[in-house]
């Protein structure tokens, strides 16, 4: 027998060893094997506007972006992103120095954290959290400090005292996600003002993941960068995938002051360098779609939210009806269940539906042990069939 390649040391970098295969890969494979309805991973089952797909096709045929585009992103898209921030939030950004295009929001998160963190730094993140946060913080050699959103009166809420207590002299930045995946929480103006006050007081950097900015069903999305003292210390991340239903195009971006953009670009150039050339031109057009598109998109997802939320409640789950995103978190305790991971692994065989156990989004697995997440960014008839199947439980 040949010696092990690489000797006795594990092949996988120890910082990534705790992560392994994602739960999304496992559950999607289970959906395929069992022929189940996949309400696990958050991608739509229909494409976005035909005119935007046609814009991408025209770009390819016209030779726009088929070769390496500019490192910061094509000027047309950077101008459109700056225009979007001004149009919706009154936030002016210079497209040449304060906008950076990335390979989706995931690369934006990775490049930002790799650029801004060093070993020994602490990062406060709201728990449960999108799984790439933990991996990117680990790759940067920093330490993750979770602050848990806790269920209360049908929603998940942020304890501002707990947030303040989590800050130490080693805290480098706050990593904030609102609208929040997986809970659907949308932080209020008062909560964001308290976060801003804390960031200014302790001179912290803030990274905000706002990819669900156009999927707020109750209230309105408020970028943290719009609050006093925050623009100069905030990296705002968003993307086209969730808003325009072209998740495979992987076009994301950051907006931030020039010095922060420059730092993030220094890391980003050694990740993908550039990506999605022709799609950048199409997304530039998408960002200029009229208000009616955004309103219709939100109304469509709100109706789908209600179909799935009502169906889950009828099936016996405790339902936390989301204020934003296209995910619903439920509690399985009323069904007599205690282990969300075991429940989700058994669910496809029991009724032909796939969901995601929230405990994988927690450092404190016990806090999310009975929570399960469902995606409702699917065709109405798919959601209705899923609801019918869930009645078998």
N, C-alpha and C positions, 0 to 999 in steps of 0.2 A: 504494500500500500504506500502510495507516495505521501511525502510530508505535506502537512497542511500549508497551503499558499499563504505567505505572510507570517508564518510562524504561529506562536501561541496567542499572540495578541488578536482580539476580535477585529474583524475587517471593518465593521461600521464604527465611525467616530463615536466616542463615548457620549458626546453631547447629544447625538441623535438616537442613541440606543433605546431610550424609553419610548420612542414614537412608533417605529415599525410601520406596518401596513395600516393605512387609515381605515376607520370604520366605514367610510363611504365606499371604498373599494370592496370591502367584505360584504356589505349589505347590497350593493349593486350586483355583485356576482351572485348573491343569493336570489335576488329578484330574477335574474336571467335564468338561473338553474330551475327555479320553480314556476316561472311564467307569471310571477306576481306583479301587481301594480306597484310601481316604485314611487312612493311618496317620501323617500329618504333624501337623496341628493337634490339640492336646490337648483335644478335647471328646467326651463320650460319645455313643453312638448310641442310647441309651435314656434315658428320663426317670427321675428319682428317685422316691421313695416316693409312691404315689398319694394317701395321706392328707395329704401336704404340698401336693401340687398342689390337692387339694380345699380345703385351708385357704386357699390363695391365692384360689381362686374364691369362697369364702365371704366373704373380706375385701372383694373387689371388689363383690359384691352387697350387702354390708352397709354400703358406703360408707366402709370403713376404708382410709385412705391414698389415696383417689382425688384428693384435693386435696393441696396441699403438706404433707408431714409435717414435724415439728419438725426444725430444722437438724441437731442432733446425732444424729437417728434417733429412732424411736418408743420410748417408755419400755419397752414390752414386749420389744423386741429388745435394747435396751441391758442390761436386767436379765438376759435369757437369755444374752447374751455373757459378762457378769460371772459368771453361774452356771456356764457352761461352763469358764471359766478356773479357777474354784475346784474344780469337780468333777473335772477331769482332771489338774490340775497343782498344786492347793493354793495358787493365786495369787489373793489377794483384790483386787478392783477395785471402786471406787465407780461404779455405772452412770450416775450423774449428772455426774461430773466426770472420769472416767478411761476412758470408752468413747466412741468416735465412729464412726458408721456412714457408709460411703462407697459410691460406685458401683463395687463390686468392689474387688479388691486393687490393680488397676492405678491407680485414682484414689487409693487410699490411699498408694501409692508416690509418685505425682506430687505430691500435696498435701504429703506429709511432706518430700520433698526440696526442693520449692519454698519451704516454710516455713523449713527449717533451714539452707539453704545460701546462700552469697553468692559472687559472682565472686572467684576466687582460692582458694577452699576446695578441698581434695582429698578425694575419696571413695574408700575402698578397697573394691573389690567382687571377689567370687570369680569367676574366669573358668574356663569359659564361663558366661555369664549370660543371664538372661531379657532379651530385647531392649529392653523399656521402660526398664530401668535406665539404659542409656546415653543414651537420648533425654531422660529426665527430668533426669539430671545435667547434660546439655548445656543444657537449657532454663533451668536454674537458674544457668548461667554458671560452674559448678564444673568441676573436672578429675577425670576418672576414672583411678584407679590400679589396674590389675588385678593380682590375685594368682592364679596359675593352679593349678587342681586338675589333677594329673598322673596319667596311668594307671600303675598299679603293681599287679602280682599280681592282676589281674582286677577292680580297682576304681580309683576316682579319689580321690586323697588330698591333704590340705592340708599344705603345708610351713610349719610354724609359724615357723621361722626367717625364711623369705621374707616371711611376713606381718609379723613384727616389723620387718624391714628396710624395709618399704614405708611405715612411719609416719614422717612428717616434721613439722616445726612447723606446716605448713599443713594437716595432716590434721584434718578436722572430724568425720567419722563413718565407721564401718564399716557396710557394707551386706552383710548375711549372709542366705543362703538355705539353709535346711535343713528338711526333705529337699530336696535340690538338683535343680533342673531346669537342664540336661538330663541330668546324669550319673547321677542316682539315689543319690548319696552321702548318707548320714546322718551328720552330725558326731557323734563320740563325746563322752561326758562329759568325758574328758581334754582333747580338742580344744577343747570349749566352755569349759572351765575356764581354758585358756591364753588364749583370746580374751578372756574376762572379766578376767583378770589384766592383760592388755595395755590393755584399755579403761579400767580403773580407774587404772592407773599413768600413762597418758597423758591422762587425763580426756577421753575420746572419747565422743561419742554413738554409739549403735548402733541400726540399723534392721534388724529381722529379718522376713523374708518366710517365713511358716510355713503357706502355704496347703495343703501336702500333709501336715499334721500327723497326720492320721488314716490315712495311707497309708505306714506303716512296717512292712516285712515282717520285718526282722531287727533285734532290739533294740527300743528304745522312743524316742519323740520326747521331747526335753528342751528346754523353752523356755529361751533364754538369760536371760530376765528372772527366772528362778527361782534363779539363782546369786548368791552374795554380791556386793553392790555394783552389781548390774545393773538392778534394777527401776527405780531412779531415773533411769537414763540410757538406757533402752531403749524404743523404739517397736515394739511387736509387731503385725504385720499378718497377718490371715487373711481367709478368705472362705467363703461357703456353696457356691460353684459346684463346687469339686472334691469336697467332702465329701458333698454331697447330689445331685450330678448335675443341677443346674439352672444351667448356666453362663450362660444368657441372661438370668437375673434380675438379675445384676450387684449382688449384695449382699455387701459386704465391710466390714471394720472395723479399727480400731486399738484397742489398749489400751496405756495409758501413764500416767505421773503427770499431774496436772492441768495443770501448766505446759506440758508437751509437747503434750498434747491441745489446749490453748488455741491454741498456735502453729499446729498442723496445721489446726485448724478455721478459723483466719484465712485460710489459703490455700484450703482446700476450699470455703469459701462462695462463692468467685469462680470455681470450676470448674463443678461441677454444681449447686451450692446444695443441692438435695435430689434424691433419686431413689428409684425402686422402692417407692413407698409401700405398696401392698397386699402386695407380696412380703416386706416387712419383717415383717409379722405372721406369715406362713407360716414364715419362717426362724426366728422366735422359737420356734415350735412344733417345728421340726426339731431345734434345738439341745437340746431336752429328750427326744429319742428315747432309748429304753433302750439299755443297753450292747450288747445283741444286735444292734442295727442296725449299730453301728460295727464290731463283730467280724465280722458277715456281709459287710459292704462290703469290709473288708480281705481276708478270705479269698477272696472272689470275684475281686478284682483280683490277688491272689497267684497264683491258678490261671491267670488269663489271662496274667500275666507269664511263667509257666513255659511255656505253649503257644507264645508268640511267641519267647521266648528260645531254647527248644529248636529251634524251626523255623529261626531265623536261624543258629544254630550248624550245623545240618544242611545249610543252604544254603552254608556256607563262610565266614561272617562270624566275626570275633573278637567275642565278646559280653561286655559288661560287665553282668553280671546286677545289676539295681538293688536296693539295700536299701530304697528308698522311691520315691515318686511313681508316675506311671503311664507312664513313659518308659524305653526301653532305648537305650543308646548302643552302637553297634557300630563296628568298624574294618573298612574295606573292603580293606586291604592284602592279606589272604590271597586275595582274588579277583583280584589283579593290578591293582587300581585305585589311583589316587593322588589323584584330585580328587573330593572328596565332592559339590561343587556340580554338576559335570558328570555325575557318576554319578546324582544325584537327578533332574536334568532329563531324563536318558535313561531312567530306570527305568520310568516309566509306559508308554512304547512297548515296552520290552523285555519287561515281565511284568505290567503292569497294577496296580502298587502305587506309592503315593506316600509318600515319607519326607522328612525335613528334614536338610540338611547342617549339621553343627555349627559349621562354620567361621564362620557368620554370627553366632555367639554369642561370638566371640573378637576381641580387639584384635589379638592375634598370630595371624593367619589360618593361618599354617603349623602352629601347634600343634594346630589342629583340622581340618587339611586332609583327613584320611582318615577322619574320624568322621561317622557318620550316626545320626540319632535317629528312633526309631519309637514311636508311641503304642499302648498296648494296652488303652485304655479303650473297647473295642468288644465287640460281641456275640461269643460264642465261635465261632459259625459263620463270622463275618467274618474272625476271626483265622485260623481253620483254612484258609479259602479263600486268604487272603493267603500263608500258609505254603506252600500247594500251588503258588501262582503263583511264589513265590520260588525254588522248586526248578528253575525253568527257567534260572536264571542259570548 
